[in-house]
Amino acid sequence: MLQVRQPCVGDKFASMHGQKGVVGLLDSQENFPFTCQGIVPDIVINPHGFPTRQTPGQLLEAALGKGIALGGMSRFATPFTTPSVDVITEQLHKAGFSRWGGESVLNGHNGERMRSLVFMGPTYYQRLTHMAEDKVKLRNTGPVHPLTRQPVVDRKRFGGVKFGEMERDCLLAHGATANLQERLFTLSDVSQLHICQVCERVANVVLRPVEGGRKVRGPYCGFCKSAENILRIKVPYGAKLLYQELFSMGICLKFETEAS
């Protein structure tokens, strides 16, 4: 089905040289920098993307297109007949610009001239199919994995939103440790373990014998044969699962706890 959509924050664009990026800010035209002739750019990109992504072809395309547009002529721009860098810079220099095509622009917010020179030129950009409208998702509670008890992945399965290492680093940088614990622990796979403070091993919840021959269900340490000094702690279910898998291989872990 055909839909007419306006660009929004999060939509992905790319040039013909593979220089891709998402929209980080949408602003009105009067807030953009403009030249003395009143030319306002459509897209503002970070020039650090050229050396890191190794796409100098886009810069050459913009510089060549700028010289051609100012001179009113046509050139072949195929990979086999590309003009040299000296020809492109000389073409811009003859048009009244510096040899790399930078020009002075005015700040759209206050009208003052910006200190640094800005390069502006025609570049072909295309919109990719990765749009924010198709990727938006929301989940409160939903299905979890039967083994790890963590939220499943994939939007089609009504899975949880991925919260990776970079998101964790952002919350740590902001000092939001309580929100981080809630996101990665409380809302994910919170579970409980019973720890014997004498032998520091896990006590299981079993039917344990008491005086009088009765059996009472509760935490019982199979190593100490006792139900005393058992502390209940909260751990991720993934940690509990790891302990059980290691225990099945003959590796027993100990937990140092403090009575609250």
NORWO-V548387 format. One record per pair of residues at least 12 apart in sequence whose C-alpha atoms are under 8 Angstrom apart, sorted by the first residue. I is the first residue (numbers start at 1). J is the second residue. Records with the same first field share a line. If there is no record, write none. Layout:
# NORWO-V548387
I = J ; J
This chain:
# NORWO-V548387
8 = 23 ; 26 ; 132
9 = 22 ; 23 ; 24 ; 25 ; 26 ; 132
10 = 22 ; 23 ; 24 ; 131 ; 132
11 = 23 ; 127 ; 128 ; 130 ; 131 ; 132
12 = 127 ; 128 ; 129 ; 130 ; 131
13 = 125 ; 126 ; 127 ; 128
14 = 125 ; 126 ; 127 ; 128
15 = 58 ; 123 ; 124 ; 125 ; 126
16 = 58 ; 124 ; 125 ; 126
17 = 55 ; 57 ; 58
18 = 55
19 = 49 ; 50 ; 53 ; 55 ; 58
30 = 108 ; 109
31 = 107 ; 108 ; 109
32 = 107 ; 108 ; 109
33 = 105 ; 106 ; 107 ; 108
34 = 105 ; 106 ; 107 ; 108
35 = 103 ; 104 ; 105 ; 106
36 = 104 ; 105 ; 106
41 = 120
58 = 123
60 = 85 ; 88
61 = 122 ; 123
62 = 120 ; 121 ; 122 ; 123
63 = 88 ; 89 ; 92 ; 100 ; 101 ; 121
64 = 88
65 = 121 ; 122 ; 123
66 = 92 ; 120 ; 121 ; 122
67 = 88 ; 91 ; 92 ; 95
70 = 95
71 = 95
89 = 101
100 = 119
101 = 119 ; 120
102 = 117 ; 118 ; 119 ; 120
103 = 117 ; 118 ; 119 ; 120
104 = 116 ; 117 ; 118
105 = 117 ; 118
137 = 155 ; 161
138 = 161
139 = 158 ; 159 ; 160 ; 161
142 = 158 ; 159 ; 160
143 = 157 ; 158 ; 159
144 = 159
148 = 189 ; 237 ; 238 ; 241
149 = 188 ; 189 ; 237 ; 238
150 = 188 ; 189
151 = 188 ; 189
163 = 184
168 = 180
185 = 236
189 = 236 ; 237 ; 238
190 = 234 ; 235 ; 236 ; 237
191 = 234 ; 235 ; 236 ; 237 ; 240
192 = 232 ; 233 ; 234 ; 235 ; 236 ; 237
193 = 232 ; 233 ; 234 ; 235 ; 240
194 = 219 ; 230 ; 231 ; 232 ; 233
195 = 230 ; 231 ; 232 ; 233 ; 255 ; 257
196 = 221 ; 228 ; 229 ; 230 ; 231
197 = 229 ; 230 ; 231 ; 256 ; 257
198 = 224 ; 229
199 = 223 ; 224 ; 254
200 = 254 ; 255 ; 256 ; 257
201 = 221 ; 223 ; 252 ; 253 ; 254 ; 255
202 = 221 ; 254 ; 255
203 = 219 ; 220 ; 221 ; 222 ; 230
204 = 218 ; 219 ; 220 ; 221 ; 222
205 = 217 ; 218 ; 219 ; 220
206 = 218 ; 219 ; 220
208 = 220
231 = 259
